[in-house]
Amino acid sequence: MADSYKIQLEDVFEGPMDLLLHLIKKNEVDIYDIPIALITRQYLEYLEWMKAIQIEFAGDFIVMAATLAQIKSRMLLPAYDGQEDEDEDPRNAISRPLIEYLQMKTVAQQLASRDLLGDKIFVRSTSSQRAAFAIEEKEIHVGLFELIDAFRKILDDVSGEHHVDLFTERISVKERINQIIDILEQKGSVAFEELFSDSRTRADVIVTFLAVLEMVKLSLLRVTQHIQTGVIRMFYQ
């Protein structure tokens, strides 16, 4: 690691519920029929991976890991009399809160798309705003775990190329942030992959990713993904 910089997820990025929803979507599984062993394994892999690159997560991620492990253990027990009705399914302990959380997120996103005139008073968007929204419908917001997936692919590519980094000067996260700001001030926006085009070592790639996360945390970046092409793009704001 180029420096001891750490990113804290608490109160900034998504929480454990968001990670579970991301895994459910990624694996294209039914939220009412979660393959608990698979999701638990992938969930723990994400935590280990984030820890490895100095991303600190709140204690509720650990609590969720324990909950998943408990559900997994209960799933291994024989059903009573060979039968188990829906209410006794151990997975309900996680599927129901997930559905409630997803509903709350949906409502919050709907409210965020309207104008706030006063305390708890919302109005319809104007025709010009609706036209702008129609243009932006080709792109969707990118969360932390989508960024992590994209980054892991880049990191695997760099790790497989075995770049020699003799005499290479390591750069700090703060220095990399300034470099990214310079790039975005010139271009306005840049594809996520482009930020890693000059990275020659695994450490360089990790530093760039931590810089991106810090900039998102500071609201310096807006990150979107094109629905059709899947290209992740970063905008300076």
Phi, psi and omega in degrees: 000136184291329175206179184266024182297137179231143177255128178260127182280336188302132175065009180235303183259189181291160180255192184298327177297320179294322178295318178297316178297322178297317181292322178296316179293317182297321181272357179054052180247160180283130181296338177273353182222059185289126173287090194298324180295315180296311182295321178297315180298314181293323178300312180294325177297320178297316181297316179296321181293316179296320179297323183295330180253025172070032172263116181270135179239155184288166182297337181292340173293321179291319178300317179296322178299319178294321178297315179298319180295321179294316178297319179300319179295318179295327179294337181278345180284146178294141179292148180296125179056023179076005180228150180208111182284175187299321183293339182266358179295118182302334182291344177297336180295340179246327183292320181294311176300326179296317180296317178297318180295319179296321178295319179295320178296320180297316179297317180298320179293323178294318179291325181293338181275001179248169180271138177259112181272324182205192183298110177062024179245116182245148179233163178291151178288152178286167181297323180293323178292321179296326178294320178295319179298322181298322178293320184283351180296343178286347180236149178237157178293142179253125179268180183302315188285333171293321176296319180298317179300315180296320181292320181299324177295317179295317181296321178297320179296315181293318181297327182282345183272347176053053178294140176270127184246031175297137178066009178278127180279126180282144181248148180274165178298318181297320178294321180293324177301315179297322178295317180295321177299317178300317180297315183288329176294330179279319187259338183087318177206163181207146176291144182306315183296330182297330181294341183254005186296330181262002182284123184258343183230165177299320180297319178299318181295317180295317179299318179297318180294317178297325177295319178298315180298319180295322179292324175295318179300323181272006181061032177269343182235143168245126187244126179229163177228130179290130185299318185276314185273336182079003181290128177268130183233144182245133181242137178279131180223000000 
